[in-house]
Amino acid sequence: MKSIQKYKFDEIEVFQFSFKLPGAIKLGVHLFYIDGLLIDTGPSRLRKEILQTINSLSVRQIFVTHHHEDHSGNLKQLQLIFKCPIYATPSCCLMMKKPPPISLSQKIYWGERPPFFDLTPKDNKIETDNFCFEIIPTPGHAVDMAVLYEPTKRWLFVADLYVSYTINYFLESEGMAQQIDSIKKVLELDWDFMFCSHNPNIKCGRNELESKLKFLEKFYADVAELYQQGLTARQIFSKLNFKEDWAVKLSSGGNLSKMNMVKAVIRDEGRKA
Ligand SMILES: [Zn+2]
């Protein structure tokens, strides 16, 4: 079952596309359209709904926040419709030429993420007729991820930097210390309104992101302390009474897990040594 919701906040048009597979959790993404700029392209699984909805907009440029398949699944199709430049960070442009393979479950949930060779690297700002968005690199969740900051309107488009104030699973490729640093970096900016790709939380964004920072810092400190005492990842997991969310772990084919969060901290601590 698929659904589409649209609303406006200030000059921003927000589009929520969601779906639910039988027996699975509801998943969704948000795309944002402001003054000719489209942020992200959504997953290929929702291609028909996205193209039908976005078709009527006058998109003159697109920014892709990172290479994950729920953000980059419709690059070619949107470029064919709008014939406009598609920007991304230099590292995202490189990754999209030969994106990492995606698992069967990622394919089932979000759909294919084919390579794309026509991204234009941008690492400073995106200008529209009325606004100027600073591109802020925020690696951690993905090495190539960036957020867009509009200082006059005090908007922050955070891609997947927030998602929720507690996080119970990571991909194997996610970095914990980097993610903490990226959140600290954007909290130093002067913004009031947060637009997250999965959970916009527009008006309480700052409090929510601060809560997430506290949560990740405590998680890091707890794991690092036991690691320094010589415990293994498994021993740390059990000592801290962590539990896997098996619905998430199984439905992601093992790609998403809490153990990945523990291992991310251990990797960061190992680099310090
Ligand atoms: Zn992502």
Boltz pocket constraint, residues with backbone or C-beta under 6 A from the ligand:
constraints:
  - pocket:
      binder: B
      contacts: [[A, 66], [A, 68], [A, 141], [A, 142], [A, 160]]
      max_distance: 6.0
